[in-house]
Amino acid sequence: MADLKRCVVCDSADLIALASIKEVPIHCNVLSDTKEAALGAAKAPLELVFCKNCGHIYNADFDPGLMAYHGHYENALHYSPHFQRYADSVADRLITRYNVHKGTIIEIGSGGGEFLDLMCRKGQNTGIGFDPSQADAPETAQFDNVSIVPDFFSGKYADTKGDFVVSRHVLEHIEYPRDFAKLILGAAKSDLTRFYIEVPNGAYTLATDMIWDLIYEHCSYFTQESLIRLLESTGYAVIEAGNSYDGQFLYAEAEVARPKAVG
């Protein structure tokens, strides 16, 4: 479990208790076969703490052993026309800004590969996605030039490198985001590789009283400050960061940090 005494982003001990919810469903994106199964869903406590040093919020009582991302896990938004327009605009912007053409794109936490397919079709790229929830999904091979590995991205895939690396709505599910950010960094093919990281906007969730977004699956709630701190402390140079999707999301575009010149 995460350590209440140390921030999972900056390791500061300057923390305050923020909110306590005795029981929340462990999964909010798992489809149940029956009403009884849904009502009997396992629950666990949510103990949110706030880091006064970097602005990060996390569940100090999170237990990753309770999580199960499998074939019944479904959190896709791509059926929404509004979200489709948003994803389309993000893909267009990234491809144009970073000249993402005829290369290899890696998406960590790709779901069924809908966004990865956009990036590949628009830029004539080849995509490799990683997502354990796709283990039993027959549609994992539905896109041309996109392959999905139905597994967690880990050190055993260290030889898989990309010209552009995407991770959308994954970091908030990770107990120790610093370790995972370093793992993502290792997917860079070269110093020219660029990264696009997207997470829910924790500050927006609190400011707008979106209590339905306080869920066990999200062990971290990033603010823009804590997202930048995480990336810059783990080897990234942030090119641009901000909010998107009407303020609900945070994003960062980054590259591999270069060693500072001496003298």
Backbone bond lengths (Angstrom), bond angles and torsions (degrees), N, CA, C in turn:
res aa  C-N    CA-C-N  psi(-1)  N-CA   C-N-CA  omega(-1)  CA-C   N-CA-C  phi
1 M - - - 1.460 - - 1.530 110.75 -
2 A 1.315 115.48 155.41 1.456 120.08 177.25 1.528 109.85 -65.14
3 D 1.322 115.97 153.24 1.461 121.72 -176.94 1.520 109.74 -95.30
4 L 1.334 116.96 115.63 1.457 122.09 179.11 1.517 111.76 -55.36
5 K 1.339 117.37 -27.70 1.455 121.07 -172.37 1.520 113.71 -81.63
6 R 1.329 118.01 -11.88 1.452 121.16 -177.05 1.533 110.44 -137.31
7 C 1.311 116.37 130.91 1.464 121.01 178.44 1.525 109.85 -64.39
8 V 1.326 117.27 136.40 1.456 121.71 -178.24 1.522 112.40 -74.80
9 V 1.336 117.34 -9.82 1.466 120.77 177.62 1.525 111.80 -100.87
10 C 1.331 118.10 -52.16 1.464 120.60 -173.03 1.520 114.04 -112.57
11 D 1.328 117.66 -3.33 1.468 124.19 178.57 1.528 113.11 68.53
12 S 1.316 117.34 16.11 1.463 120.36 178.05 1.527 110.52 -75.11
13 A 1.330 115.35 149.43 1.458 121.31 175.28 1.527 111.55 -97.68
14 D 1.323 117.45 3.74 1.459 122.15 -177.81 1.528 109.46 -85.02
15 L 1.329 116.30 74.90 1.457 123.25 -173.35 1.519 110.99 -118.40
16 I 1.336 114.91 151.79 1.457 119.39 173.38 1.527 108.71 -132.61
17 A 1.327 116.22 145.56 1.463 120.39 175.63 1.522 108.92 -67.03
18 L 1.325 116.49 135.09 1.460 120.43 -174.59 1.530 112.30 -112.05
19 A 1.323 117.31 -48.44 1.462 120.00 -177.82 1.521 109.15 -157.03
20 S 1.323 115.50 148.31 1.456 121.15 179.53 1.526 109.19 -134.22
21 I 1.326 115.65 123.40 1.461 121.37 176.56 1.521 106.91 -123.47
22 K 1.318 116.29 121.81 1.462 120.54 -171.11 1.516 113.11 -62.40
23 E 1.332 117.27 -42.57 1.451 120.34 -177.72 1.519 110.96 -143.82
24 V 1.325 116.38 127.72 1.463 122.27 169.65 1.522 107.09 -133.57
25 P 1.328 118.19 152.03 1.466 119.12 176.78 1.531 110.64 -59.12
26 I 1.307 116.10 137.18 1.470 119.51 179.85 1.526 110.54 -63.77
27 H 1.326 116.15 -39.54 1.468 120.22 177.28 1.521 109.95 -118.94
28 C 1.319 116.06 135.00 1.469 118.66 173.38 1.529 110.12 -112.84
29 N 1.329 117.37 -2.04 1.464 121.04 -178.04 1.521 112.73 -119.46
30 V 1.315 117.12 18.80 1.458 121.03 175.72 1.531 108.91 -100.10
31 L 1.310 116.14 126.78 1.458 121.16 -179.44 1.527 109.84 -82.96
32 S 1.324 116.37 127.76 1.459 121.60 179.31 1.522 110.51 -94.82
33 D 1.315 116.12 146.69 1.463 120.87 -179.06 1.524 112.31 -78.65
34 T 1.335 117.21 -24.94 1.462 120.37 -178.38 1.526 110.45 -137.33
35 K 1.325 115.25 161.92 1.459 121.29 176.06 1.519 110.30 -61.58
36 E 1.340 116.32 -39.87 1.453 120.61 -178.80 1.522 111.39 -64.00
37 A 1.324 116.09 -40.02 1.468 119.98 178.75 1.523 110.76 -64.20
38 A 1.341 116.52 -39.95 1.461 120.50 179.21 1.526 111.02 -64.81
39 L 1.347 116.30 -45.14 1.461 120.08 -179.12 1.521 111.87 -67.36
40 G 1.319 116.46 -25.57 1.452 120.45 -179.64 1.517 114.43 -94.39
41 A 1.323 116.42 15.15 1.460 120.30 -177.98 1.528 110.91 -57.98
42 A 1.313 115.49 139.06 1.470 120.75 179.71 1.523 110.60 -64.56
43 K 1.334 115.93 146.92 1.459 122.11 -177.34 1.527 110.28 -127.95
44 A 1.325 115.15 161.29 1.461 121.14 179.20 1.531 108.41 -154.37
45 P 1.325 118.03 162.87 1.473 120.98 -177.50 1.531 113.12 -79.54
46 L 1.318 114.60 152.30 1.458 122.91 175.58 1.526 107.46 -117.71
47 E 1.324 116.78 113.56 1.464 121.95 -179.17 1.523 108.32 -120.60
48 L 1.329 116.08 91.80 1.454 120.67 -174.75 1.522 111.33 -85.36
49 V 1.332 115.14 134.43 1.461 121.65 174.24 1.517 108.97 -123.82
50 F 1.323 115.41 153.05 1.463 122.56 -177.88 1.519 109.17 -116.58
51 C 1.335 116.05 131.73 1.460 121.03 177.78 1.527 109.16 -91.11
52 K 1.312 116.43 117.98 1.469 121.17 -179.47 1.518 111.82 -74.12
53 N 1.329 117.20 -14.03 1.465 120.49 -179.03 1.527 113.00 -83.78
54 C 1.345 117.60 -44.58 1.475 119.60 -175.96 1.526 113.40 -120.46
55 G 1.340 117.49 -5.28 1.460 120.03 177.35 1.516 114.79 84.25
56 H 1.333 117.15 9.87 1.460 119.22 -178.74 1.522 110.89 -81.89
57 I 1.344 115.36 150.26 1.460 122.85 177.66 1.521 107.25 -124.60
58 Y 1.324 117.33 134.40 1.468 118.76 179.14 1.518 111.10 -150.59
59 N 1.329 114.84 161.60 1.455 122.45 178.92 1.525 108.94 -87.53
60 A 1.310 116.84 106.41 1.456 121.35 -176.15 1.518 112.90 -72.45
61 D 1.340 117.18 -9.32 1.459 120.82 -179.59 1.527 111.58 -110.03
62 F 1.329 117.09 18.90 1.460 121.55 -176.95 1.524 111.41 -70.35
63 D 1.323 115.79 135.34 1.460 122.30 177.85 1.527 108.33 -122.14
64 P 1.342 118.90 103.86 1.468 120.77 -177.47 1.518 112.97 -63.85
65 G 1.329 117.55 -20.45 1.453 120.51 179.22 1.519 113.64 -66.00
66 L 1.339 116.89 -15.45 1.461 120.77 179.22 1.523 112.79 -84.52
67 M 1.329 117.04 -13.70 1.455 120.82 -173.82 1.525 111.01 -83.66
68 A 1.345 115.58 142.80 1.467 121.01 177.98 1.524 108.61 -144.01
69 Y 1.323 116.34 101.99 1.467 121.21 178.29 1.525 107.48 -96.20
70 H 1.330 116.45 105.55 1.453 120.50 -174.27 1.524 108.91 -138.02
71 G 1.318 115.82 -165.05 1.456 120.61 -174.15 1.510 115.70 -63.98
72 H 1.346 118.62 -18.91 1.467 121.31 178.27 1.530 111.77 -90.65
73 Y 1.332 116.50 2.29 1.460 120.35 179.88 1.521 108.73 -86.56
74 E 1.336 117.28 127.43 1.459 121.02 -176.06 1.523 110.01 -146.94
75 N 1.332 116.49 110.06 1.461 120.19 177.51 1.528 112.29 -129.35
76 A 1.332 116.54 21.58 1.460 120.84 -176.82 1.530 111.65 -65.88
77 L 1.324 115.31 141.80 1.462 122.32 176.80 1.532 112.11 -112.84
78 H 1.329 116.53 0.79 1.464 119.15 -169.71 1.525 113.90 -70.41
79 Y 1.348 117.78 -9.17 1.464 119.11 176.76 1.533 111.80 -78.18
80 S 1.321 116.92 -12.11 1.463 121.13 179.11 1.526 110.22 -84.06
81 P 1.335 118.81 123.20 1.470 120.69 177.30 1.528 112.45 -57.94
82 H 1.344 116.79 -36.65 1.466 120.20 178.76 1.523 110.44 -63.45
83 F 1.335 116.51 -44.35 1.459 119.45 179.36 1.526 110.99 -69.45
84 Q 1.301 117.51 -34.59 1.466 120.73 177.25 1.524 110.81 -59.84
85 R 1.326 116.20 -42.07 1.467 119.67 178.93 1.524 110.77 -64.70
86 Y 1.323 115.38 -39.27 1.468 119.40 177.47 1.528 111.22 -63.45
87 A 1.330 116.96 -49.92 1.469 120.68 -179.59 1.523 111.05 -60.42
88 D 1.316 116.08 -39.06 1.458 121.23 179.28 1.529 110.66 -62.18
89 S 1.325 116.75 -42.60 1.462 120.67 -178.98 1.526 111.60 -68.10
90 V 1.338 116.75 -36.93 1.466 120.24 177.87 1.521 110.23 -65.47
91 A 1.339 117.04 -46.03 1.462 120.66 179.46 1.526 110.87 -60.26
92 D 1.333 117.31 -44.83 1.469 120.71 179.16 1.525 110.89 -59.96
93 R 1.333 116.35 -44.51 1.465 120.04 -177.57 1.527 111.69 -64.62
94 L 1.320 116.80 -45.11 1.461 120.08 -177.50 1.527 111.40 -66.68
95 I 1.314 116.81 -43.21 1.464 120.59 -178.96 1.518 110.82 -63.57
96 T 1.332 116.47 -42.11 1.463 120.67 -179.66 1.530 111.49 -70.56
97 R 1.317 116.45 -46.87 1.464 119.77 -175.12 1.522 112.63 -66.61
98 Y 1.335 116.84 -38.71 1.461 119.76 -174.26 1.528 112.96 -110.70
99 N 1.323 116.17 12.63 1.467 121.66 176.42 1.531 110.94 50.10
100 V 1.328 114.97 54.02 1.466 121.00 -176.84 1.525 108.74 -86.23
101 H 1.312 115.96 83.55 1.458 122.19 -177.85 1.521 110.45 -131.37
102 K 1.339 114.89 136.69 1.467 123.24 172.97 1.529 112.17 53.13
103 G 1.330 115.60 40.71 1.461 120.84 177.70 1.517 111.00 -125.71
104 T 1.306 115.78 -167.46 1.458 122.09 178.47 1.524 109.42 -109.09
105 I 1.323 116.05 125.67 1.460 121.84 178.37 1.525 108.61 -110.86
106 I 1.322 116.29 130.48 1.457 121.70 175.26 1.525 107.91 -108.96
107 E 1.328 116.35 130.05 1.465 119.65 173.50 1.521 108.87 -119.47
108 I 1.316 115.41 120.28 1.461 122.37 -179.62 1.521 108.27 -96.78
109 G 1.334 115.69 112.40 1.457 121.23 -171.56 1.515 109.40 88.86
110 S 1.314 116.81 52.37 1.464 122.72 -170.45 1.515 114.60 -83.88
111 G 1.356 117.99 -10.56 1.455 117.88 -170.84 1.516 108.97 58.43
112 G 1.321 116.85 -139.21 1.460 120.77 178.98 1.506 114.45 -78.64
113 G 1.334 117.43 -3.87 1.463 120.82 175.01 1.509 115.45 96.87
114 E 1.338 118.31 17.25 1.461 120.47 -176.01 1.529 112.06 -63.94
115 F 1.327 117.38 -47.16 1.468 119.30 179.75 1.527 110.46 -69.64
116 L 1.306 116.72 -38.83 1.460 120.73 178.26 1.522 110.22 -60.67
117 D 1.319 116.79 -40.02 1.460 120.85 176.99 1.524 111.19 -61.79
118 L 1.335 116.87 -40.82 1.465 119.57 177.01 1.527 110.95 -58.11
119 M 1.322 116.25 -48.17 1.457 121.09 -178.86 1.532 111.51 -62.51
120 C 1.319 116.22 -34.93 1.462 119.83 -178.68 1.528 111.57 -76.02
121 R 1.309 117.28 -45.23 1.461 120.73 -179.39 1.516 111.67 -64.62
122 K 1.333 116.70 -43.43 1.457 119.94 -176.15 1.522 112.82 -71.96
123 G 1.342 117.24 -28.13 1.454 119.51 -176.90 1.511 114.87 -116.42
124 Q 1.346 116.95 10.64 1.467 121.77 -177.65 1.531 110.79 54.04
125 N 1.330 115.07 45.33 1.456 121.44 -178.61 1.527 111.14 -102.27
126 T 1.316 115.61 170.83 1.455 123.33 171.81 1.523 107.80 -111.70
127 G 1.337 117.56 134.97 1.451 120.69 -175.33 1.516 113.81 -118.97
128 I 1.327 114.95 143.29 1.462 122.19 173.63 1.527 107.07 -126.89
129 G 1.322 116.31 118.63 1.458 120.61 179.84 1.512 111.12 -109.97
130 F 1.336 115.50 150.10 1.461 121.90 176.54 1.523 108.24 -123.73
131 D 1.340 116.64 125.54 1.459 119.76 177.41 1.521 109.81 -165.37
132 P 1.346 117.81 115.45 1.468 120.11 -178.04 1.519 113.69 -66.86
133 S 1.334 117.77 -20.42 1.466 120.02 -179.11 1.522 112.07 -70.51
134 Q 1.322 116.94 -9.30 1.467 121.00 -177.69 1.523 113.18 -93.11
135 A 1.321 117.71 8.16 1.467 121.14 -175.89 1.523 112.69 -58.06
136 D 1.326 117.79 -36.72 1.470 121.21 -177.56 1.524 112.22 -112.23
137 A 1.318 116.18 16.88 1.468 119.30 -175.58 1.530 110.40 -97.19
138 P 1.335 118.27 117.06 1.464 120.43 -177.66 1.514 113.56 -69.46
139 E 1.355 116.43 -17.06 1.461 118.89 -175.77 1.520 113.09 -85.15
140 T 1.335 118.73 7.47 1.455 120.01 -175.86 1.521 112.87 -65.96
141 A 1.324 117.54 -15.50 1.466 119.62 -179.38 1.527 110.94 -113.31
142 Q 1.337 117.24 26.62 1.455 119.19 -172.34 1.526 113.62 -80.48
143 F 1.325 118.65 -15.11 1.456 120.53 -175.54 1.520 111.60 -106.77
144 D 1.338 115.40 141.36 1.451 120.07 173.53 1.522 109.31 -69.63
145 N 1.325 116.90 143.27 1.474 123.14 175.85 1.530 113.47 65.24
146 V 1.334 117.26 15.59 1.462 121.11 176.96 1.527 108.79 -129.67
147 S 1.313 116.46 129.26 1.461 120.72 173.46 1.522 108.28 -123.05
148 I 1.331 116.46 141.41 1.456 121.85 -178.53 1.528 109.38 -114.07
149 V 1.315 116.36 125.74 1.457 122.08 174.17 1.528 106.97 -92.86
150 P 1.336 118.62 114.75 1.477 120.47 -175.49 1.526 111.59 -80.04
151 D 1.310 115.71 64.95 1.458 120.89 -174.56 1.523 108.81 -156.53
152 F 1.342 116.19 162.05 1.459 120.83 171.50 1.523 109.05 -68.02
153 F 1.316 116.98 143.17 1.457 120.60 172.15 1.525 107.30 -74.38
154 S 1.315 116.20 125.85 1.462 120.35 -176.10 1.530 109.38 -148.55
155 G 1.322 114.98 -176.59 1.454 120.39 -178.12 1.509 113.99 -60.73
156 K 1.339 117.69 -22.01 1.464 118.18 -179.82 1.523 112.78 -71.07
157 Y 1.339 116.35 -9.76 1.461 120.77 176.21 1.527 110.80 -107.61
158 A 1.307 116.23 28.15 1.470 121.53 -176.35 1.526 112.73 -61.04
159 D 1.315 117.52 -23.68 1.465 120.31 -179.59 1.526 112.72 -84.00
160 T 1.324 117.67 -4.90 1.466 121.32 178.32 1.525 108.96 -86.73
161 K 1.313 116.22 112.83 1.462 121.49 -174.98 1.522 110.64 -122.53
162 G 1.332 115.95 149.87 1.453 120.19 -178.56 1.510 113.82 -131.09
163 D 1.337 114.86 154.98 1.467 121.27 173.15 1.526 110.45 -79.68
164 F 1.335 115.67 -22.63 1.460 121.77 177.43 1.519 106.23 -146.35
165 V 1.326 116.77 135.85 1.463 121.20 -175.83 1.530 109.53 -124.66
166 V 1.309 115.81 130.40 1.461 122.65 -177.67 1.531 109.31 -119.82
167 S 1.326 116.37 138.15 1.465 121.07 170.18 1.522 107.55 -143.54
168 R 1.311 115.46 106.94 1.467 121.43 -175.43 1.519 109.79 -114.20
169 H 1.341 116.06 121.00 1.464 122.98 174.13 1.530 111.44 59.15
170 V 1.322 114.13 49.43 1.460 122.30 176.54 1.526 110.74 -122.54
171 L 1.320 117.43 -45.25 1.467 121.24 -174.83 1.523 113.36 -56.55
172 E 1.324 116.55 -31.16 1.469 118.82 -178.66 1.531 111.88 -71.66
173 H 1.324 117.31 -10.97 1.462 122.25 178.95 1.534 112.51 -95.97
174 I 1.318 117.21 -2.65 1.460 121.72 -170.35 1.527 111.00 -101.72
175 E 1.333 116.78 126.84 1.462 121.03 -176.07 1.524 111.66 -61.08
176 Y 1.325 117.37 -44.99 1.461 122.08 179.99 1.528 109.33 -117.58
177 P 1.333 117.53 86.19 1.465 120.95 -173.08 1.521 114.37 -64.75
178 R 1.330 117.96 -25.17 1.468 119.03 178.39 1.526 111.14 -62.52
179 D 1.318 116.10 -44.86 1.467 120.20 179.44 1.522 110.80 -62.94
180 F 1.324 115.55 -40.70 1.468 118.58 -177.83 1.525 111.42 -71.24
181 A 1.323 117.18 -36.45 1.462 119.92 177.29 1.530 110.88 -61.39
182 K 1.331 116.30 -38.90 1.462 120.24 176.76 1.526 110.79 -65.57
183 L 1.314 116.45 -37.04 1.460 120.83 178.33 1.521 110.66 -63.91
184 I 1.321 116.73 -43.87 1.467 120.86 178.08 1.524 110.14 -61.66
185 L 1.314 116.45 -41.60 1.462 121.06 -179.61 1.529 110.82 -57.48
186 G 1.328 116.16 -33.52 1.451 120.61 -179.17 1.509 114.14 -68.78
187 A 1.331 118.05 -8.97 1.461 120.82 178.96 1.524 112.60 -83.78
188 A 1.324 116.90 -1.19 1.469 120.60 -179.63 1.522 111.03 -69.92
189 K 1.319 115.60 131.38 1.463 120.01 177.67 1.520 111.02 -75.39
190 S 1.333 116.31 -33.39 1.465 120.85 -178.53 1.520 109.04 -158.48
191 D 1.330 115.51 -178.73 1.467 120.26 176.68 1.525 112.10 -66.99
192 L 1.321 116.98 -11.77 1.462 120.96 179.27 1.528 112.07 -88.29
193 T 1.326 117.56 -8.25 1.468 121.17 178.72 1.526 110.69 -64.00
194 R 1.322 115.38 137.83 1.453 120.86 177.32 1.530 108.71 -115.56
195 F 1.342 115.93 156.10 1.456 122.54 -175.78 1.526 109.83 -125.30
196 Y 1.327 114.95 143.43 1.462 120.44 171.84 1.528 107.53 -125.16
197 I 1.320 116.11 116.23 1.465 123.19 -179.03 1.530 108.38 -114.91
198 E 1.344 116.55 131.13 1.465 120.52 179.67 1.523 109.21 -134.86
199 V 1.331 116.20 136.38 1.473 122.34 -179.77 1.525 108.54 -142.57
200 P 1.325 118.09 162.48 1.468 119.88 171.38 1.529 110.35 -62.56
201 N 1.307 115.99 150.09 1.462 122.39 -179.00 1.535 109.17 -89.62
202 G 1.327 116.43 101.60 1.457 120.74 -177.55 1.515 113.22 -61.18
203 A 1.327 117.26 -36.81 1.465 120.95 179.28 1.529 110.67 -64.49
204 Y 1.335 116.54 -38.83 1.457 121.04 178.42 1.533 110.35 -65.63
205 T 1.333 116.22 -41.31 1.465 120.96 179.27 1.524 111.04 -56.61
206 L 1.331 116.57 -44.88 1.460 120.54 -178.19 1.529 111.93 -75.69
207 A 1.329 116.55 -40.75 1.464 120.13 -176.32 1.522 112.49 -67.28
208 T 1.326 117.38 -27.10 1.463 121.16 -177.20 1.530 112.39 -106.37
209 D 1.346 116.53 11.47 1.470 121.46 178.39 1.528 112.83 55.94
210 M 1.345 116.05 38.86 1.469 120.05 178.32 1.527 109.64 -82.82
211 I 1.326 115.85 69.12 1.460 119.81 -174.82 1.528 112.07 -65.92
212 W 1.335 117.04 -21.24 1.468 119.30 178.30 1.537 111.63 -68.85
213 D 1.329 116.62 -13.18 1.461 119.37 178.91 1.534 111.57 -94.94
214 L 1.313 117.16 4.36 1.465 120.61 172.30 1.519 107.17 -87.72
215 I 1.320 116.35 93.36 1.457 121.31 -172.61 1.527 110.26 -126.40
216 Y 1.300 115.71 155.13 1.463 120.42 -176.02 1.531 111.32 -65.17
217 E 1.315 117.15 -35.49 1.468 120.35 -179.70 1.525 111.64 -58.04
218 H 1.317 116.16 -32.18 1.466 120.32 178.62 1.529 108.66 -90.23
219 C 1.319 115.40 94.94 1.473 117.99 178.06 1.517 110.87 -82.13
220 S 1.348 117.39 -13.80 1.465 121.58 177.19 1.517 110.44 -126.30
221 Y 1.331 115.05 143.45 1.460 122.77 174.32 1.523 106.61 -125.69
222 F 1.328 114.85 103.08 1.462 119.93 -174.94 1.520 111.88 -81.22
223 T 1.325 114.59 143.91 1.456 122.18 162.84 1.524 105.74 -104.10
224 Q 1.316 116.84 167.81 1.469 118.24 179.64 1.526 110.38 -60.13
225 E 1.340 115.84 -37.90 1.465 119.49 -179.53 1.525 111.44 -64.90
226 S 1.329 117.45 -42.68 1.462 118.42 -177.70 1.525 112.01 -73.72
227 L 1.330 117.71 -30.75 1.465 119.72 176.64 1.524 110.68 -66.40
228 I 1.316 116.59 -44.99 1.469 119.89 177.98 1.523 110.44 -63.94
229 R 1.322 117.02 -42.63 1.469 120.94 179.80 1.531 110.09 -60.28
230 L 1.318 116.63 -44.45 1.459 120.71 179.36 1.525 111.10 -57.94
231 L 1.315 116.36 -49.46 1.462 119.75 -175.11 1.525 111.86 -69.01
232 E 1.317 116.51 -44.57 1.463 118.97 -177.14 1.520 112.25 -69.01
233 S 1.331 117.31 -24.37 1.465 119.86 -179.97 1.530 112.58 -86.85
234 T 1.339 116.58 -5.78 1.462 119.36 -178.12 1.523 113.15 -119.27
235 G 1.347 116.71 16.60 1.462 119.28 171.58 1.506 116.66 107.48
236 Y 1.325 118.24 8.63 1.458 121.50 177.56 1.527 110.39 -100.02
237 A 1.319 115.26 153.56 1.456 121.92 165.99 1.525 106.03 -111.53
238 V 1.324 117.39 115.45 1.455 121.24 -177.10 1.530 109.44 -77.13
239 I 1.311 115.79 123.71 1.465 122.00 178.86 1.525 110.04 -84.23
240 E 1.327 115.18 -44.16 1.468 120.70 -179.22 1.518 108.30 -156.46
241 A 1.317 115.93 144.42 1.465 121.21 175.31 1.519 108.68 -143.12
242 G 1.324 116.02 150.00 1.449 119.54 179.92 1.508 110.68 -178.51
243 N 1.339 116.01 -166.75 1.463 119.56 177.21 1.519 109.70 -113.44
244 S 1.325 115.04 158.13 1.455 120.96 -177.80 1.522 109.14 -147.99
245 Y 1.311 116.61 -177.49 1.461 123.99 -179.90 1.530 110.08 50.74
246 D 1.319 114.35 54.44 1.468 122.05 179.17 1.524 112.70 59.24
247 G 1.341 115.97 30.92 1.460 121.12 176.56 1.510 114.80 91.81
248 Q 1.332 118.56 -8.91 1.465 120.97 -175.12 1.532 113.01 -75.90
249 F 1.333 117.40 -23.45 1.458 121.16 -177.68 1.522 110.54 -115.46
250 L 1.313 115.74 155.45 1.452 123.54 167.78 1.518 107.98 -113.98
251 Y 1.335 116.36 147.84 1.458 118.96 176.44 1.516 109.44 -138.53
252 A 1.314 114.39 156.29 1.466 120.92 172.22 1.517 108.10 -140.33
253 E 1.308 115.81 134.89 1.465 122.17 171.78 1.515 106.16 -108.43
254 A 1.319 116.65 131.71 1.460 119.17 -170.08 1.525 111.34 -146.26
255 E 1.316 114.40 169.78 1.459 122.79 174.57 1.515 108.31 -138.59
256 V 1.316 116.00 173.54 1.459 120.13 177.39 1.521 108.85 -70.72
257 A 1.334 116.30 127.25 1.467 120.00 179.63 1.533 109.62 -67.12
258 R 1.314 115.37 136.15 1.457 120.23 178.69 1.524 109.92 -94.17
259 P 1.315 117.12 144.36 1.474 119.42 177.52 1.529 111.51 -57.05
260 K 1.318 115.55 138.50 1.460 119.49 179.22 1.529 109.68 -73.46
261 A 1.337 113.43 140.61 1.461 118.47 179.09 1.516 111.02 -66.65
262 V 1.306 117.05 141.85 1.457 123.26 179.58 1.530 109.66 -101.37
263 G 1.338 115.90 132.67 1.449 119.99 177.62 1.495 113.99 90.99
